[in-house]
Amino acid sequence: MTRQTAATRGSGPRTAADREPPDTLREFYENPAVPVASGDARSHRQALMLARALGPVRPGAPPATVLDVGCGDGSAAAVAATVLPGHRIVGVDWSQDALRRAAARVPYAVRGELGDGGLPFADGSADAVLFSEVIEHLVDPDAALDELRRVLRPGGHLMLSTPNLAAWYNRGLLLAGVQPVFSEVSMRGIHGRPGTQVVGHLRLYTARALRGFLPACGFEVVRIAGAPYHDVPRPLRPLDRAACRLPSLASVLLVHARRRRE
């Protein structure tokens, strides 16, 4: 994806010691050492939410067109395809390296950018958009959502996922004066927070913020759910899964929104 934007992230890149610091965001996201995959648990939960929204392909009806915007290596689209039989899934990304990898997993993978007319699709041509682990990498999320709204038909579905700034462990870390997980103060190394992976996060959201931000961009929030984070230490994973029952505490936020009908 355009990085005024970014490609989908999930399992982090190598540490700063393993690679040269990037001069620009574009170089960072085109670096093959930066993974463009996300956790399967999150992908599967998100795909099930979309499957419930779309329903099965009806006899004689055309399949729904689903754009995986910021598809990365296509792993999330491949997971979605298992629960969206008959629907047409198109991977879209800015990174040529990501698209080469995605081509092995999805039948359609095209280059596109988030911005004014940057996606190569007509107005209102998509029934749904998967927007997985992308928004936290954006310099201009307002312009990105304007572009997603343009390509979605009225009433079309937006399935957005992003790390939760207010995850249960981040609340404790902040009370202790520690930089929250997922947040970054540098593109060259980790400072003040747990972990060793630089992932290029520029913005972080809470459930409350998304409930305000998405309607301001022309979307109606239908549901917010939670998903676990694949990199939580193993002894804490049962607690992380339990936190998903209260999305405001979950590691990852899954949002189902719809383009408003006008």
C-alpha positions in Angstrom: 0.0 0.0 0.0 1.0 3.6 -0.4 3.0 4.6 2.6 1.9 7.8 3.0 0.4 4.4 3.9 2.0 1.0 4.4 1.8 -2.7 3.8 0.1 -5.0 6.2 2.2 -5.9 9.2 1.9 -8.6 11.8 5.0 -10.7 12.6 7.7 -8.1 13.0 10.8 -7.4 10.9 14.4 -7.9 11.9 15.9 -5.7 14.6 17.7 -2.5 13.8 21.0 -4.4 14.3 20.2 -6.7 11.4 19.6 -4.0 8.8 20.5 -0.5 7.7 18.2 2.2 9.0 15.8 3.3 6.3 16.0 6.8 4.9 12.3 7.0 4.1 9.1 5.1 5.0 8.9 3.9 1.4 12.3 2.2 1.8 11.2 0.7 5.1 8.1 -0.9 3.6 9.9 -2.1 0.5 12.6 -3.8 2.5 12.2 -7.6 2.0 13.3 -8.1 5.6 10.1 -6.5 6.8 7.5 -9.2 6.9 4.1 -8.4 5.5 2.1 -11.2 7.1 -0.3 -11.0 10.1 -1.4 -13.5 12.6 -3.8 -16.3 11.5 -6.0 -16.0 14.5 -6.7 -12.4 13.7 -7.2 -13.1 10.0 -9.6 -16.0 10.7 -11.8 -14.0 13.1 -11.9 -11.1 10.7 -12.8 -13.3 7.8 -15.6 -15.0 9.7 -17.0 -11.5 10.5 -17.0 -10.7 6.8 -18.5 -14.1 5.9 -21.4 -13.4 8.2 -21.9 -10.0 6.7 -21.8 -11.1 3.1 -23.6 -14.4 3.4 -23.2 -17.2 0.8 -23.3 -16.6 -2.9 -26.9 -16.9 -4.0 -27.8 -18.9 -7.0 -27.8 -16.7 -10.1 -26.3 -13.8 -8.2 -22.8 -12.5 -9.0 -20.1 -13.1 -6.4 -19.1 -10.2 -4.1 -15.9 -8.4 -4.9 -13.7 -8.2 -1.8 -10.6 -6.0 -1.9 -7.8 -6.9 0.5 -6.2 -3.5 0.7 -2.7 -3.7 2.0 -2.7 -7.4 1.3 1.0 -7.9 2.1 2.1 -11.4 1.2 -1.5 -12.5 0.7 -1.7 -14.7 3.8 -4.8 -12.9 5.2 -6.6 -13.1 1.8 -5.8 -16.8 1.6 -7.3 -17.3 5.1 -10.4 -15.3 4.0 -10.8 -17.4 0.9 -11.4 -20.5 3.0 -14.5 -19.0 4.6 -15.7 -16.9 1.6 -16.2 -19.6 -1.1 -17.5 -18.3 -4.4 -16.6 -14.6 -3.6 -13.9 -12.8 -5.6 -11.0 -11.7 -3.5 -8.5 -9.2 -5.0 -5.2 -8.4 -3.2 -4.0 -4.8 -3.4 -0.7 -3.4 -2.2 1.8 -0.7 -2.9 4.9 -2.9 -2.3 6.1 -4.7 -5.4 7.9 -7.2 -3.2 4.6 -8.0 -1.3 2.7 -8.4 -4.5 5.2 -10.9 -5.8 4.6 -13.0 -2.7 0.9 -12.5 -2.7 0.6 -13.8 -6.3 1.3 -17.3 -5.0 -1.7 -17.1 -2.6 -4.4 -15.1 -4.3 -5.7 -15.3 -7.9 -5.7 -11.5 -8.3 -3.0 -9.2 -6.9 -2.7 -5.6 -8.2 -0.7 -2.5 -7.3 -2.6 0.4 -5.8 -2.1 3.4 -3.5 -4.2 4.9 -0.8 -4.9 8.5 -1.7 -6.9 10.5 -4.2 -7.9 7.9 -6.8 -4.9 5.7 -6.1 -6.8 2.4 -6.1 -7.3 1.1 -9.6 -11.1 0.5 -9.2 -14.2 2.4 -10.2 -16.4 4.3 -7.7 -18.7 1.9 -5.8 -17.2 -1.2 -7.5 -16.4 -3.2 -4.3 -18.8 -5.0 -2.0 -16.3 -5.2 0.9 -12.8 -4.1 1.8 -10.4 -6.0 4.2 -8.1 -3.4 5.8 -5.9 -5.5 8.0 -3.2 -4.0 10.2 -2.7 -1.0 7.8 -4.2 2.0 9.4 -1.6 2.2 12.2 1.1 2.7 9.5 -0.6 5.7 7.8 0.6 9.2 7.7 -2.8 10.3 6.4 -5.6 7.9 7.5 -8.3 10.4 6.6 -7.3 10.4 2.9 -7.0 6.6 3.0 -10.6 6.1 4.3 -11.8 8.6 1.8 -10.4 6.4 -0.9 -11.8 3.2 0.6 -15.2 4.9 0.8 -14.9 5.8 -2.8 -14.4 2.3 -4.1 -17.1 0.8 -1.8 -20.7 0.6 -2.9 -23.2 2.3 -0.6 -23.8 -0.1 2.3 -20.5 -1.9 1.4 -18.6 -3.5 4.2 -15.3 -2.3 5.7 -13.5 -4.9 7.9 -10.7 -3.0 9.7 -8.2 -4.4 12.2 -5.5 -2.6 14.1 -3.5 -3.0 17.4 -5.3 -1.7 20.5 -3.5 1.1 22.3 -5.6 0.3 25.3 -4.9 -3.4 25.4 -5.0 -4.9 28.9 -1.2 -5.1 29.2 -0.6 -1.6 27.8 -2.8 -0.2 30.6 -0.4 -1.7 33.2 2.7 -0.7 31.3 1.6 2.9 31.2 0.9 2.9 34.9 4.5 1.7 35.4 5.8 4.5 33.1 6.7 2.1 30.3 6.1 2.8 26.6 3.1 0.7 25.4 3.5 -2.3 23.2 2.8 -1.5 19.5 4.0 2.1 19.9 7.3 3.3 18.5 9.4 6.4 18.9 11.9 5.5 16.2 12.2 3.7 12.9 15.7 2.5 13.7 15.3 0.7 17.1 13.1 0.0 20.1 13.2 2.4 23.0 11.3 2.3 26.2 8.9 -0.6 25.4 9.0 -4.4 25.5 10.0 -6.2 22.3 12.8 -6.1 19.8 10.9 -5.6 16.5 10.5 -2.3 14.6 7.3 -2.5 12.7 6.7 1.1 11.5 3.6 2.0 13.6 2.8 5.7 13.2 -0.7 5.9 14.8 -2.5 3.8 17.4 -6.2 3.6 18.2 -8.6 2.6 20.9 -12.1 1.2 20.4 -13.5 4.6 21.5 -11.3 6.5 19.0 -12.5 4.3 16.1 -16.1 4.7 17.1 -15.6 8.4 16.6 -13.2 8.4 13.7 -15.0 6.1 11.3 -18.4 7.9 11.4 -16.5 11.1 10.7 -15.2 9.5 7.5 -18.6 8.4 6.3 -18.9 4.9 7.8 -21.3 3.4 10.3 -19.8 1.2 12.9 -21.7 -2.1 13.1 -19.6 -4.1 15.5 -16.2 -4.0 17.3 -14.7 -7.3 18.4 -11.3 -8.4 19.8 -8.6 -10.7 18.6 -5.5 -12.1 20.4 -1.9 -11.0 19.5 0.3 -13.8 18.3 3.4 -12.5 20.0 2.1 -12.4 23.6 4.3 -14.6 25.8 2.9 -18.2 26.0 2.0 -18.1 29.7 -0.1 -15.0 29.1 -2.0 -16.3 26.0 -5.0 -17.7 27.9 -5.5 -14.2 29.5 -5.0 -12.5 26.1 -7.7 -14.7 24.6 -10.0 -14.1 27.5 -9.6 -10.3 27.1 -11.1 -10.6 23.6 -14.5 -10.9 25.3 -14.2 -7.2 26.1 -12.9 -5.6 23.0 -11.8 -2.5 24.7 -9.2 -4.6 26.5 -8.2 -6.9 23.6 -4.8 -6.9 21.9 -6.3 -6.4 18.4 -9.4 -4.5 17.5 -11.6 -5.9 14.7 -14.1 -3.4 13.3 -17.0 -4.1 11.0 -18.3 -0.8 9.5 -20.4 0.0 6.5 -20.3 2.8 4.0 -23.2 5.1 4.7 -26.0 5.2 2.2 -26.6 8.7 0.9 
